[in-house]
Amino acid sequence: MQLQERLSKTELVSFYRKMLLIRRFEERCAEMYMLGKIRGFLHLYIGEEAIAVGCMSVLRPEDYVVTHYRDHGHALARGMDPKVAMAELFGKATGCSRGKGGSMHLFDARLNFMGGYAIVGGQLPVAVGLALASQLQGQPRVTVCFFGDGALNQGEFHEALNLASLWKLPIVFFLENNLYGMGSHIDRTYAGGRDVFKAADHYRIPAYQTDGMDVLAVREATLRAVEHARQGKGPYFLEALTYRFRGHSMADPVEYRDKAEEEAWKARDPLPAFQRYLLENASATLEELSHIEQEVEEGVEEAIRFADASPEPPPQALYEDIYA
């Protein structure tokens, strides 16, 4: 755990609260899925919370965030109301997309959270377009685009890096490398080796690999990346090494992973690791953290009640928000 002396106790504790919120939210989402209240596909972010929280902690409100279908954690870290997020997962009219987007398409323009995208790599051209718009309009915005290792073999990946570099766009490409694209290990799908961040060298984009299980390491790496992009120096590529503790989706029995590998990564769980950091550095007491745990659990329970009680979208909503 890296030391961030400039951060106050309030800021450090807020990181813990947000990571815990994502963890408890996702755990309850799994339960709601099994009860049939959440339908379709459900991709959980459990194990990767430090990335979303560490990254979002340095972004400005005007910055854009674009992400993939494992998007709940990013949305919550960006500031989406858990009640609104849960309602969207339930397909209710009070959701962020009026119940029409569901798990893979959380979106909130007020937060400049420009959506999760279900097509692997499909968000990369969208993010490049947003960064180009910011540049042309002379706005000091940075776009952060999250993607997984499964997107590395998509043509959009190379096209996006190429154009961003040529045009010196204010964008941070953020790879969440959890080692698996669905059920296939990266060693079987990517010929470039484990240090994926070096792929950016070909496009003359500065790159860095960080520990995605350490919220402060992610924050520090993101600070450098975002500052580089905001100063007009062009894109930056970040790779965070992480691990999803659940399957690719709720439909995945995870029979393809080595149990020793799973246990080794779970020993690095970002939540207990950061809890130890807070306690050892006198940033918080166990009583304070227990109180936060209780508040977070009550907040997630309230989100479930809100979603459950919310109305279904009316039939006429089928004909609204349609562009032709």
VOKE-340017 format. One line per field, with one value per residue: x, y, z of N, C-alpha, C, O in turn; residue in three letters. Coordinates in steps of 0.2 Angstrom, whole numbers, always signed. Layout:
N
n_east	X	...
n_north	Y	...
n_up	Z	...
ca_east	X	...
ca_north	Y	...
ca_up	Z	...
c_east	X	...
c_north	Y	...
c_up	Z	...
o_east	X	...
o_north	Y	...
o_up	Z	...
res	Ala	...
end
This chain:
324
n_east	+4	+3	+10	+0	+3	-3	-16	-31	-38	-52	-53	-47	-54	-66	-63	-63	-76	-83	-77	-82	-96	-98	-94	-104	-115	-114	-114	-127	-134	-131	-139	-151	-152	-153	-165	-173	-176	-168	-164	-158	-141	-128	-114	-102	-92	-84	-70	-62	-64	-55	-49	-59	-63	-51	-47	-58	-57	-48	-53	-62	-78	-82	-75	-76	-82	-81	-86	-86	-96	-96	-100	-106	-98	-90	-100	-105	-94	-92	-102	-116	-132	-135	-149	-155	-146	-149	-162	-162	-156	-166	-175	-184	-194	-189	-175	-158	-158	-172	-176	-173	-161	-153	-142	-130	-129	-128	-130	-127	-129	-128	-118	-108	-105	-104	-109	-110	-105	-110	-105	-89	-75	-82	-84	-72	-70	-81	-76	-65	-71	-77	-66	-60	-70	-70	-57	-58	-68	-61	-61	-56	-57	-54	-55	-59	-57	-62	-58	-58	-46	-51	-54	-42	-40	-48	-52	-55	-48	-35	-37	-42	-31	-22	-28	-30	-17	-11	-19	-16	-25	-35	-36	-37	-33	-39	-34	-42	-35	-40	-36	-44	-54	-70	-70	-57	-40	-28	-16	-18	-24	-19	-5	+5	+11	+12	+14	+5	+3	+14	+10	+6	+17	+20	+12	+17	+13	+13	+15	+9	+10	+0	-4	-19	-26	-24	-29	-23	-12	-18	-24	-13	-6	-16	-17	-5	-7	-19	-16	-6	-13	-22	-14	-12	-4	-7	-13	-14	-9	-15	-12	-20	-17	-28	-41	-56	-67	-78	-87	-87	-100	-116	-120	-109	-100	-87	-77	-65	-54	-39	-38	-29	-23	-35	-36	-24	-25	-37	-31	-26	-36	-43	-51	-50	-36	-35	-42	-34	-23	-28	-31	-18	-11	-17	-28	-41	-52	-57	-70	-75	-74	-83	-95	-96	-98	-110	-119	-117	-122	-136	-139	-138	-148	-159	-159	-163	-176	-181	-180	-188	-200	-203	-211	-215	-209	-221	-231	-231	-219	-211	-210	-204	-189	-183	-173	-172
n_north	-6	+11	+26	+40	+55	+68	+66	+67	+61	+60	+59	+47	+38	+39	+33	+20	+18	+19	+8	-2	+0	-3	-17	-23	-19	-26	-39	-41	-39	-51	-59	-54	-57	-71	-72	-68	-55	-47	-48	-55	-53	-52	-45	-45	-34	-38	-38	-30	-17	-7	-1	+7	+16	+22	+28	+36	+45	+56	+62	+76	+84	+88	+79	+65	+48	+32	+16	-2	-17	-22	-13	-8	-4	+6	+16	+18	+22	+34	+42	+39	+37	+24	+19	+23	+16	+3	+2	+3	-9	-18	-15	-5	+10	+21	+20	+24	+24	+24	+11	+4	+1	-8	-19	-19	-6	+6	+23	+41	+56	+68	+66	+65	+52	+41	+29	+11	-2	-15	-22	-29	-20	-10	+3	+10	+18	+27	+34	+40	+48	+57	+63	+69	+78	+86	+92	+99	+108	+116	+112	+109	+95	+78	+62	+46	+30	+14	-3	-21	-35	-43	-35	-33	-39	-34	-25	-11	-8	-5	+4	+15	+18	+22	+33	+42	+44	+50	+62	+68	+67	+71	+59	+44	+28	+15	+0	-14	-27	-42	-55	-64	-66	-68	-85	-88	-88	-75	-79	-88	-81	-69	-64	-55	-56	-54	-41	-30	-17	-12	-13	-1	+6	+5	+14	+26	+30	+35	+24	+14	+1	-4	-9	-16	-20	-11	+3	+16	+15	+14	+27	+36	+32	+36	+49	+54	+50	+57	+70	+71	+70	+81	+92	+93	+84	+73	+56	+43	+27	+16	+1	-9	-22	-35	-45	-54	-59	-67	-77	-74	-70	-71	-82	-90	-104	-105	-115	-117	-111	-111	-117	-113	-102	-93	-93	-86	-74	-69	-68	-55	-47	-31	-24	-29	-27	-13	-9	-14	-5	+8	+6	+3	+14	+24	+30	+28	+20	+3	+3	+14	+10	-1	+5	+12	+1	-4	+7	+7	-6	-4	+7	+0	-9	-1	+4	-8	-9	+3	+0	-11	-6	+3	+8	-1	+2	+11	+5	+14	+19	+12	+19	+31	+41	+37	+38	+43
n_up	+0	-5	+2	+4	+8	+7	+7	+16	+32	+30	+16	+14	+21	+14	+2	+6	+10	-2	-10	-2	-3	-17	-16	-7	-14	-26	-21	-16	-28	-34	-27	-29	-43	-42	-37	-47	-49	-55	-72	-87	-93	-80	-74	-63	-52	-42	-33	-40	-36	-31	-42	-49	-39	-35	-48	-51	-40	-44	-55	-63	-62	-75	-83	-94	-93	-99	-102	-100	-101	-88	-77	-65	-54	-58	-61	-48	-41	-48	-43	-45	-39	-28	-27	-39	-48	-44	-47	-61	-64	-60	-70	-69	-70	-63	-65	-70	-84	-87	-85	-97	-101	-92	-84	-92	-97	-90	-87	-86	-89	-82	-74	-82	-85	-97	-101	-101	-111	-121	-132	-135	-134	-140	-134	-136	-148	-146	-135	-140	-149	-140	-134	-145	-148	-136	-138	-150	-146	-137	-123	-106	-104	-99	-106	-99	-103	-100	-102	-104	-104	-114	-125	-131	-143	-153	-167	-165	-154	-158	-168	-161	-152	-162	-169	-158	-154	-165	-166	-154	-143	-128	-119	-108	-109	-101	-95	-88	-82	-79	-82	-88	-103	-104	-102	-106	-103	-103	-108	-117	-127	-131	-139	-135	-123	-105	-100	-105	-106	-114	-127	-130	-134	-148	-153	-149	-137	-120	-106	-92	-79	-66	-49	-48	-37	-26	-20	-18	-26	-38	-39	-38	-50	-59	-57	-63	-76	-80	-79	-88	-100	-98	-100	-113	-119	-126	-127	-114	-108	-96	-87	-76	-65	-60	-53	-55	-43	-45	-58	-76	-79	-71	-76	-77	-72	-68	-70	-76	-70	-61	-44	-35	-40	-39	-25	-22	-27	-20	-8	-9	-8	-11	-2	+13	+13	+12	+23	+33	+31	+34	+48	+53	+50	+58	+53	+54	+66	+71	+76	+69	+56	+57	+59	+47	+38	+43	+39	+25	+22	+26	+17	+4	+6	+7	-7	-13	-8	-14	-28	-29	-26	-35	-51	-65	-82	-92	-105	-116	-116	-124	-136	-133	-132	-144	-158	-175
ca_east	+0	+8	+8	-2	+3	-7	-23	-34	-42	-59	-53	-45	-60	-71	-61	-65	-83	-85	-76	-87	-102	-98	-94	-110	-120	-113	-116	-134	-136	-131	-145	-157	-153	-155	-173	-177	-178	-163	-164	-153	-134	-126	-107	-101	-86	-81	-62	-59	-66	-50	-48	-65	-63	-44	-47	-63	-55	-44	-57	-66	-85	-83	-72	-80	-80	-84	-84	-88	-102	-95	-100	-109	-93	-88	-106	-106	-88	-93	-107	-122	-136	-137	-156	-156	-143	-152	-169	-161	-155	-173	-179	-189	-194	-185	-168	-155	-160	-179	-177	-172	-154	-151	-135	-124	-130	-129	-128	-129	-126	-127	-111	-103	-104	-107	-112	-107	-106	-111	-100	-82	-71	-86	-84	-66	-71	-85	-72	-60	-75	-78	-60	-60	-75	-67	-51	-61	-71	-56	-63	-51	-59	-51	-60	-56	-60	-61	-59	-54	-41	-54	-54	-36	-39	-53	-49	-57	-43	-29	-39	-43	-25	-19	-31	-29	-10	-10	-22	-15	-32	-35	-39	-33	-35	-38	-35	-43	-33	-41	-32	-48	-59	-74	-67	-51	-34	-25	-10	-21	-28	-15	+2	+10	+14	+9	+15	+1	+4	+19	+7	+5	+24	+19	+8	+20	+8	+16	+11	+12	+7	+0	-7	-26	-29	-21	-33	-19	-8	-22	-25	-7	-5	-21	-15	+0	-10	-24	-12	-2	-19	-25	-9	-12	+2	-10	-16	-10	-11	-14	-14	-21	-18	-33	-44	-63	-68	-84	-87	-88	-106	-119	-121	-103	-99	-80	-74	-59	-49	-35	-40	-23	-23	-40	-34	-18	-28	-41	-27	-24	-42	-42	-55	-47	-30	-35	-44	-27	-19	-32	-30	-11	-9	-21	-32	-47	-53	-61	-77	-77	-75	-89	-101	-97	-101	-118	-122	-117	-127	-142	-140	-139	-155	-164	-159	-167	-183	-183	-181	-193	-207	-203	-215	-212	-210	-227	-231	-230	-212	-208	-210	-200	-182	-181	-170	-172
ca_north	+0	+16	+31	+47	+60	+74	+64	+68	+55	+60	+56	+40	+34	+39	+27	+13	+18	+18	+1	-6	+1	-7	-24	-25	-18	-32	-46	-41	-40	-58	-62	-52	-61	-78	-71	-66	-48	-44	-53	-54	-54	-49	-46	-42	-31	-40	-40	-25	-11	-2	+2	+12	+21	+25	+32	+42	+50	+61	+65	+82	+83	+89	+74	+60	+41	+28	+9	-9	-20	-23	-6	-5	-1	+13	+20	+20	+26	+41	+45	+37	+35	+17	+18	+23	+10	-4	+2	+1	-17	-21	-13	+0	+17	+26	+19	+29	+24	+22	+4	+2	-1	-14	-20	-17	+0	+11	+30	+46	+62	+73	+64	+63	+45	+41	+23	+5	-4	-22	-25	-29	-15	-5	+9	+13	+23	+32	+38	+44	+54	+62	+66	+73	+84	+91	+95	+104	+114	+119	+111	+105	+89	+72	+56	+40	+24	+7	-9	-27	-38	-46	-30	-31	-42	-31	-20	-5	-6	-3	+10	+20	+21	+25	+40	+46	+47	+55	+68	+70	+68	+70	+52	+39	+21	+11	-8	-18	-34	-47	-61	-68	-64	-74	-91	-89	-85	-70	-82	-91	-76	-63	-66	-50	-57	-52	-34	-28	-9	-11	-12	+7	+9	+5	+20	+31	+33	+33	+19	+12	-4	-3	-14	-14	-22	-6	+9	+22	+14	+16	+34	+39	+31	+39	+56	+55	+49	+62	+76	+71	+71	+87	+97	+93	+80	+67	+50	+39	+20	+13	-6	-11	-29	-36	-51	-54	-65	-71	-78	-69	-67	-75	-89	-94	-108	-104	-122	-116	-107	-115	-115	-110	-95	-90	-91	-82	-67	-67	-65	-48	-43	-24	-21	-30	-24	-6	-8	-14	+1	+13	+4	+3	+21	+28	+35	+26	+15	-2	+5	+19	+6	-5	+10	+13	-6	-4	+12	+5	-11	-1	+10	-5	-12	+5	+4	-13	-7	+8	-3	-16	-3	+7	+6	-4	+7	+11	+3	+20	+21	+9	+24	+37	+41	+34	+43	+40
ca_up	+0	-5	+6	+1	+14	+5	+8	+23	+34	+27	+9	+14	+23	+8	-3	+9	+10	-9	-11	+2	-6	-23	-15	-5	-20	-31	-18	-16	-35	-36	-23	-33	-49	-41	-35	-53	-49	-60	-77	-93	-90	-74	-74	-56	-52	-36	-33	-44	-33	-30	-49	-50	-34	-36	-54	-50	-35	-47	-60	-62	-64	-82	-87	-97	-91	-104	-99	-103	-98	-80	-76	-59	-50	-61	-60	-41	-39	-51	-40	-46	-33	-28	-28	-46	-51	-43	-51	-68	-64	-59	-76	-67	-73	-59	-66	-74	-91	-86	-85	-103	-102	-88	-81	-96	-100	-85	-91	-82	-93	-77	-71	-88	-86	-104	-102	-101	-118	-121	-137	-132	-137	-144	-131	-138	-153	-143	-130	-144	-152	-135	-133	-150	-147	-131	-140	-155	-142	-132	-116	-103	-101	-100	-106	-97	-106	-97	-106	-102	-108	-120	-130	-135	-150	-157	-171	-162	-149	-162	-172	-156	-150	-167	-170	-152	-154	-171	-165	-147	-139	-121	-117	-104	-110	-94	-96	-82	-84	-74	-84	-92	-107	-103	-99	-108	-100	-108	-111	-123	-132	-132	-140	-133	-116	-99	-100	-110	-107	-118	-133	-132	-137	-155	-155	-146	-131	-114	-103	-85	-76	-59	-45	-47	-30	-22	-22	-18	-32	-44	-38	-40	-57	-63	-57	-68	-83	-82	-79	-95	-105	-98	-102	-120	-122	-129	-123	-109	-107	-90	-86	-69	-64	-55	-53	-53	-39	-47	-65	-81	-77	-66	-79	-77	-66	-66	-69	-80	-66	-56	-37	-31	-43	-36	-18	-21	-28	-15	-2	-10	-9	-10	+4	+19	+13	+13	+30	+37	+30	+38	+55	+55	+49	+63	+49	+57	+71	+70	+77	+64	+50	+58	+58	+39	+36	+44	+35	+18	+21	+26	+10	-1	+7	+5	-14	-15	-7	-19	-34	-28	-25	-41	-56	-72	-87	-95	-112	-121	-115	-130	-141	-131	-133	-150	-163	-182
c_east	+4	+5	+6	-3	-2	-15	-25	-37	-49	-58	-51	-51	-66	-70	-64	-73	-86	-83	-81	-94	-103	-98	-101	-116	-120	-115	-123	-137	-136	-137	-151	-158	-155	-163	-177	-179	-174	-163	-159	-146	-132	-119	-105	-94	-82	-74	-59	-61	-61	-48	-53	-64	-56	-44	-52	-61	-51	-48	-61	-73	-86	-79	-77	-77	-84	-82	-87	-94	-102	-95	-103	-104	-91	-94	-106	-100	-89	-98	-114	-126	-137	-144	-157	-153	-147	-159	-168	-159	-161	-177	-185	-189	-190	-177	-165	-156	-168	-180	-176	-165	-151	-144	-129	-124	-132	-127	-131	-126	-124	-120	-106	-101	-108	-108	-107	-109	-105	-106	-93	-78	-75	-86	-77	-67	-76	-81	-67	-64	-76	-72	-59	-64	-72	-61	-54	-64	-67	-58	-57	-53	-55	-56	-56	-60	-58	-62	-56	-50	-44	-54	-48	-36	-45	-50	-50	-51	-37	-31	-40	-36	-21	-21	-29	-22	-9	-13	-21	-21	-31	-39	-34	-37	-33	-40	-36	-41	-34	-40	-37	-53	-64	-71	-60	-45	-31	-19	-12	-24	-24	-7	+8	+13	+10	+9	+11	+2	+9	+17	+7	+12	+23	+16	+11	+16	+12	+12	+14	+7	+6	-4	-15	-29	-27	-24	-28	-14	-11	-23	-19	-5	-10	-20	-10	-3	-15	-21	-9	-8	-21	-21	-8	-6	+0	-12	-11	-13	-10	-16	-15	-22	-22	-36	-51	-64	-74	-82	-87	-95	-109	-120	-115	-101	-91	-76	-67	-53	-46	-37	-35	-22	-29	-38	-29	-21	-33	-37	-25	-31	-41	-46	-52	-40	-30	-38	-38	-23	-22	-30	-23	-8	-13	-26	-39	-47	-57	-68	-79	-79	-81	-95	-102	-100	-108	-121	-122	-122	-134	-144	-141	-146	-160	-164	-163	-174	-185	-185	-187	-200	-208	-208	-212	-213	-217	-226	-229	-222	-208	-206	-207	-193	-179	-179	-170	-170
c_north	+6	+22	+38	+52	+66	+72	+64	+61	+54	+57	+49	+35	+34	+34	+21	+12	+16	+11	-3	-6	-4	-15	-26	-24	-24	-39	-46	-41	-47	-61	-60	-56	-68	-78	-69	-59	-44	-50	-51	-56	-50	-50	-42	-40	-33	-42	-34	-18	-5	+2	+8	+17	+25	+30	+38	+47	+56	+65	+71	+80	+83	+83	+68	+53	+37	+21	+3	-11	-22	-17	-3	-2	+5	+18	+23	+24	+33	+45	+44	+35	+28	+15	+18	+18	+4	-4	+0	-6	-20	-20	-9	+7	+22	+25	+24	+30	+22	+15	+0	-1	-7	-14	-17	-10	+6	+18	+35	+53	+67	+72	+63	+56	+42	+33	+17	+2	-12	-26	-24	-25	-9	+2	+13	+19	+29	+36	+42	+49	+59	+66	+71	+80	+89	+95	+101	+110	+118	+118	+107	+99	+83	+66	+50	+34	+17	+2	-15	-30	-42	-42	-30	-34	-40	-26	-13	-3	-2	+4	+16	+23	+24	+32	+45	+49	+52	+62	+71	+72	+67	+64	+48	+33	+17	+4	-11	-25	-39	-54	-65	-64	-69	-79	-93	-85	-81	-74	-86	-87	-70	-65	-61	-51	-54	-44	-30	-20	-8	-11	-5	+10	+10	+11	+26	+35	+30	+28	+17	+6	-3	-9	-12	-16	-16	+1	+15	+21	+16	+24	+38	+38	+35	+47	+58	+55	+55	+69	+77	+73	+78	+93	+97	+89	+74	+62	+47	+32	+18	+5	-7	-19	-31	-43	-51	-60	-69	-73	-73	-66	-72	-82	-93	-98	-108	-111	-122	-113	-112	-112	-111	-103	-91	-88	-86	-74	-65	-65	-58	-44	-36	-21	-23	-27	-16	-4	-9	-8	+7	+12	+5	+10	+26	+32	+33	+21	+9	+0	+10	+15	+2	-1	+11	+7	-6	+1	+10	-1	-8	+3	+6	-8	-7	+5	-2	-12	-2	+5	-8	-12	+2	+4	+3	+2	+6	+8	+8	+22	+18	+14	+30	+36	+37	+39	+39	+46
c_up	+0	-1	+3	+6	+13	+6	+15	+25	+31	+20	+9	+16	+18	+3	+0	+9	+3	-12	-8	-1	-13	-21	-12	-10	-24	-28	-17	-23	-37	-33	-27	-39	-48	-39	-41	-53	-54	-66	-83	-90	-85	-73	-68	-56	-45	-36	-37	-42	-33	-37	-50	-45	-34	-42	-53	-45	-38	-52	-58	-64	-71	-86	-89	-94	-96	-102	-103	-99	-90	-77	-70	-55	-52	-60	-53	-39	-42	-47	-41	-40	-33	-29	-36	-50	-50	-47	-58	-69	-64	-65	-74	-70	-70	-60	-70	-81	-92	-87	-92	-105	-98	-86	-85	-99	-95	-88	-87	-85	-88	-74	-76	-88	-92	-106	-102	-108	-118	-126	-135	-137	-140	-141	-133	-143	-150	-139	-135	-147	-146	-134	-138	-150	-141	-133	-145	-151	-137	-125	-113	-100	-103	-101	-104	-100	-103	-102	-103	-107	-114	-126	-134	-142	-155	-161	-169	-157	-153	-166	-167	-154	-156	-168	-164	-152	-159	-169	-158	-143	-132	-118	-113	-106	-104	-95	-89	-83	-79	-77	-89	-96	-107	-99	-102	-105	-105	-111	-117	-128	-134	-133	-138	-127	-111	-98	-105	-112	-112	-126	-135	-135	-144	-158	-152	-141	-125	-110	-96	-83	-69	-55	-44	-41	-25	-24	-22	-24	-38	-44	-41	-48	-62	-63	-62	-75	-85	-83	-86	-100	-105	-100	-109	-123	-125	-125	-119	-109	-100	-90	-79	-69	-59	-56	-51	-49	-41	-55	-69	-80	-72	-69	-80	-71	-64	-65	-72	-76	-61	-49	-34	-34	-40	-29	-17	-23	-23	-9	-3	-11	-7	-4	+11	+19	+14	+20	+34	+37	+34	+45	+57	+54	+54	+59	+52	+62	+68	+71	+72	+57	+51	+57	+50	+36	+37	+40	+28	+17	+21	+19	+5	+0	+5	-3	-17	-14	-12	-25	-34	-29	-31	-47	-62	-77	-91	-102	-117	-121	-121	-135	-140	-132	-139	-155	-170	-186
o_east	+9	-1	+10	-8	-5	-19	-22	-38	-51	-63	-54	-52	-69	-74	-66	-75	-90	-87	-83	-97	-108	-102	-103	-120	-125	-118	-126	-142	-141	-140	-155	-164	-159	-166	-183	-183	-176	-161	-156	-146	-135	-117	-106	-89	-77	-72	-53	-59	-63	-46	-51	-64	-56	-42	-50	-63	-50	-45	-63	-74	-90	-81	-82	-71	-90	-76	-91	-98	-107	-89	-103	-106	-90	-92	-107	-101	-86	-98	-119	-123	-140	-145	-161	-155	-147	-161	-172	-162	-162	-183	-190	-183	-189	-173	-168	-156	-170	-186	-177	-164	-148	-141	-125	-119	-136	-121	-137	-120	-119	-117	-100	-95	-114	-108	-101	-115	-101	-104	-91	-78	-73	-88	-77	-65	-75	-82	-66	-62	-76	-73	-56	-62	-73	-61	-51	-64	-69	-56	-54	-51	-51	-61	-50	-66	-52	-67	-51	-49	-41	-56	-48	-32	-46	-45	-46	-49	-34	-27	-38	-35	-18	-17	-28	-20	-5	-10	-23	-22	-27	-44	-28	-42	-28	-45	-31	-45	-30	-42	-35	-56	-63	-69	-57	-46	-30	-17	-8	-25	-26	-4	+13	+18	+5	+4	+15	+1	+9	+20	+6	+11	+26	+17	+8	+15	+13	+6	+20	+1	+12	-7	-16	-35	-29	-22	-29	-12	-8	-22	-19	-3	-8	-21	-11	-2	-15	-23	-9	-6	-23	-23	-4	-4	+4	-12	-5	-19	-4	-22	-9	-26	-22	-33	-53	-62	-74	-77	-89	-95	-106	-122	-115	-100	-89	-73	-64	-48	-49	-37	-36	-21	-27	-39	-29	-18	-33	-40	-23	-30	-39	-43	-50	-37	-26	-36	-38	-21	-18	-29	-21	-3	-12	-27	-44	-42	-61	-73	-85	-84	-85	-100	-107	-104	-112	-127	-127	-126	-139	-150	-146	-150	-165	-170	-167	-178	-191	-190	-190	-205	-213	-208	-206	-217	-219	-221	-225	-220	-202	-202	-206	-190	-174	-182	-168	-169
o_north	+7	+23	+40	+53	+69	+77	+62	+57	+49	+53	+45	+30	+29	+31	+17	+7	+12	+8	-8	-11	-7	-18	-31	-28	-27	-43	-52	-44	-49	-66	-65	-57	-70	-83	-69	-57	-39	-55	-46	-61	-44	-56	-36	-42	-30	-46	-33	-13	+1	+8	+14	+23	+31	+36	+43	+53	+61	+70	+72	+76	+80	+83	+67	+52	+38	+20	+4	-7	-23	-14	+3	+4	+10	+24	+29	+29	+38	+51	+48	+31	+25	+10	+13	+15	+0	-9	-3	-9	-26	-22	-9	+9	+27	+28	+28	+35	+19	+13	-6	-4	-12	-8	-14	-8	+10	+18	+35	+54	+71	+77	+62	+55	+41	+32	+17	+4	-15	-31	-19	-25	-4	+7	+19	+24	+34	+43	+48	+55	+65	+72	+77	+85	+95	+101	+106	+115	+122	+122	+103	+97	+83	+66	+49	+34	+16	+2	-14	-28	-43	-44	-26	-32	-42	-22	-8	+3	+3	+9	+22	+29	+29	+37	+50	+54	+57	+67	+76	+77	+63	+65	+47	+31	+16	+2	-10	-29	-39	-59	-70	-59	-74	-79	-98	-79	-83	-72	-87	-89	-67	-67	-62	-47	-50	-41	-28	-18	-2	-8	-4	+15	+15	+14	+32	+41	+25	+29	+18	+6	-2	-13	-8	-15	-17	+4	+20	+26	+19	+27	+42	+43	+38	+50	+63	+60	+58	+73	+82	+77	+81	+98	+101	+90	+70	+63	+48	+32	+18	+4	-6	-22	-29	-47	-48	-66	-75	-71	-67	-59	-77	-87	-98	-95	-111	-111	-127	-114	-116	-106	-107	-99	-85	-82	-82	-70	-59	-61	-55	-39	-34	-16	-18	-25	-14	+0	-5	-5	+10	+17	+8	+12	+32	+38	+38	+17	+10	-3	+9	+16	+0	-3	+11	+7	-8	+0	+11	-1	-11	+3	+7	-9	-9	+6	-1	-14	-3	+6	-8	-15	+5	-2	+5	+6	+0	+10	+7	+25	+19	+13	+35	+30	+34	+44	+34	+45
o_up	+4	+0	-2	+9	+18	+6	+20	+21	+29	+18	+6	+13	+17	+0	-4	+7	+2	-15	-11	-2	-14	-24	-14	-10	-26	-31	-18	-24	-40	-36	-28	-42	-52	-40	-41	-58	-57	-64	-83	-86	-84	-72	-67	-59	-44	-41	-36	-45	-34	-36	-51	-47	-34	-41	-54	-46	-35	-55	-52	-68	-74	-92	-85	-94	-97	-100	-108	-95	-87	-74	-68	-52	-48	-58	-51	-35	-39	-48	-39	-36	-38	-32	-38	-55	-55	-49	-61	-74	-67	-66	-77	-72	-73	-57	-73	-84	-97	-89	-93	-110	-101	-86	-83	-102	-97	-92	-84	-83	-89	-72	-74	-90	-92	-112	-103	-111	-116	-126	-133	-143	-143	-144	-132	-142	-152	-139	-133	-148	-148	-133	-137	-151	-142	-132	-145	-154	-134	-121	-116	-94	-108	-97	-106	-99	-104	-105	-99	-112	-119	-131	-139	-146	-160	-159	-170	-157	-151	-166	-169	-153	-154	-169	-165	-150	-158	-171	-156	-140	-129	-115	-114	-104	-102	-95	-85	-86	-74	-74	-92	-94	-111	-94	-100	-105	-111	-117	-121	-134	-139	-128	-138	-125	-112	-95	-110	-117	-115	-130	-141	-138	-147	-163	-152	-140	-124	-110	-95	-84	-66	-59	-40	-40	-19	-29	-27	-27	-42	-50	-45	-51	-67	-68	-66	-79	-90	-87	-89	-105	-110	-102	-112	-129	-127	-119	-119	-109	-98	-93	-75	-71	-53	-60	-46	-51	-38	-58	-67	-80	-70	-66	-82	-66	-59	-60	-72	-78	-58	-47	-30	-30	-38	-27	-13	-19	-21	-5	+2	-14	-1	-1	+14	+24	+18	+23	+39	+42	+37	+49	+62	+58	+53	+62	+51	+62	+64	+67	+70	+54	+46	+54	+48	+32	+32	+37	+24	+12	+18	+17	+0	-5	+3	-6	-21	-18	-14	-29	-39	-32	-32	-47	-63	-76	-92	-105	-122	-126	-123	-139	-144	-132	-138	-157	-171	-192
res	Met	Gln	Leu	Gln	Glu	Arg	Leu	Ser	Lys	Thr	Glu	Leu	Val	Ser	Phe	Tyr	Arg	Lys	Met	Leu	Leu	Ile	Arg	Arg	Phe	Glu	Glu	Arg	Cys	Ala	Glu	Met	Tyr	Met	Leu	Gly	Lys	Ile	Arg	Gly	Phe	Leu	His	Leu	Tyr	Ile	Gly	Glu	Glu	Ala	Ile	Ala	Val	Gly	Cys	Met	Ser	Val	Leu	Arg	Pro	Glu	Asp	Tyr	Val	Val	Thr	His	Tyr	Arg	Asp	His	Gly	His	Ala	Leu	Ala	Arg	Gly	Met	Asp	Pro	Lys	Val	Ala	Met	Ala	Glu	Leu	Phe	Gly	Lys	Ala	Thr	Gly	Cys	Ser	Arg	Gly	Lys	Gly	Gly	Ser	Met	His	Leu	Phe	Asp	Ala	Arg	Leu	Asn	Phe	Met	Gly	Gly	Tyr	Ala	Ile	Val	Gly	Gly	Gln	Leu	Pro	Val	Ala	Val	Gly	Leu	Ala	Leu	Ala	Ser	Gln	Leu	Gln	Gly	Gln	Pro	Arg	Val	Thr	Val	Cys	Phe	Phe	Gly	Asp	Gly	Ala	Leu	Asn	Gln	Gly	Glu	Phe	His	Glu	Ala	Leu	Asn	Leu	Ala	Ser	Leu	Trp	Lys	Leu	Pro	Ile	Val	Phe	Phe	Leu	Glu	Asn	Asn	Leu	Tyr	Gly	Met	Gly	Ser	His	Ile	Asp	Arg	Thr	Tyr	Ala	Gly	Gly	Arg	Asp	Val	Phe	Lys	Ala	Ala	Asp	His	Tyr	Arg	Ile	Pro	Ala	Tyr	Gln	Thr	Asp	Gly	Met	Asp	Val	Leu	Ala	Val	Arg	Glu	Ala	Thr	Leu	Arg	Ala	Val	Glu	His	Ala	Arg	Gln	Gly	Lys	Gly	Pro	Tyr	Phe	Leu	Glu	Ala	Leu	Thr	Tyr	Arg	Phe	Arg	Gly	His	Ser	Met	Ala	Asp	Pro	Val	Glu	Tyr	Arg	Asp	Lys	Ala	Glu	Glu	Glu	Ala	Trp	Lys	Ala	Arg	Asp	Pro	Leu	Pro	Ala	Phe	Gln	Arg	Tyr	Leu	Leu	Glu	Asn	Ala	Ser	Ala	Thr	Leu	Glu	Glu	Leu	Ser	His	Ile	Glu	Gln	Glu	Val	Glu	Glu	Gly	Val	Glu	Glu	Ala	Ile	Arg	Phe	Ala	Asp	Ala	Ser	Pro	Glu	Pro	Pro	Pro	Gln	Ala	Leu	Tyr	Glu	Asp	Ile	Tyr	Ala
end
